[in-house]
């Protein structure tokens, strides 16, 4: 198993996820420092066709003092297992253990854009994890093994996350999914949930922002397949997503409503909840007022 034990600094304080590719580096660093200042435990970001996530993590680690920086997620198609393990060990060693490696299989369009063929996800991830485990790392080791979590939604990937990684880091899921994942992985695995949030009390406005945040995922057939396992159906995927889909996957409302959503995942078995603030069109990144409100919601 890769990185048994607990990820440092993640529990019980929530984290923040935000896609930073559209931000200048100085703004991404300012956001990470603000997340740290408001008491969140971790700052996560994803990988697309922009910045290298390991290089970007190194910069954000250099700009913060206590914050855990996590890839949520780095694609296994972007670099071979030796390069991924070497990069992760370097970041963990040079930051004193403040890095967590989230891995995923990405989506077929992004994988194919890199010139790769999208393979069956579970065998591909299993082979990759085992290849990482077998890698030789000849430099100074980090203070503890790098925590590795995987983006897991299907039952077999969830099982794999509990067996061969520290745990799972799923997004776009319900508290009912969280409970099922905890049951499948057992009590010791890390279960970090990425939860989309909209701090908006107008139902129509909140759902409009929520639909925009779900649009990318609605276009991916295997994501819809996962949602069907959660109880949604084809009618929920029409016209940008039904009210039921948006309300089930996006926490919206006032700070107390956001707090209740976080608590629902924790009560269902999550031991880390990462909030992804969805912003109205035209806003580039979360401001101080929004982060302060989310910190209040999260109890940090």
Secondary structure, DSSP 8 states (H G I E B T S, - for coil): --S-S--TT-SSS-EEE---TTS-HHHHHHHHHHHHHTT-SEEEE--SSSS-HHHHHHHHHHT-SS-EEEEEEEETTSS-HHHHHHHHHHHHHHTTS-EEEEEE---HHHHHHTT-----HHHHHHHHHHHHHT----S---SS--EEEE---SHHHHHHHHHHSSEEEEES--HHHHHHHHHHH-SSSEEEEEEEEE----HHHHHHHHHHHHHHHHT-HHHHHHHHHTT--GGGGGGG--HHHHHHHEEESSHHHHHHHHHHHHHHT-SEEEEEE---TT--S--HHHHHHHHHHHT-
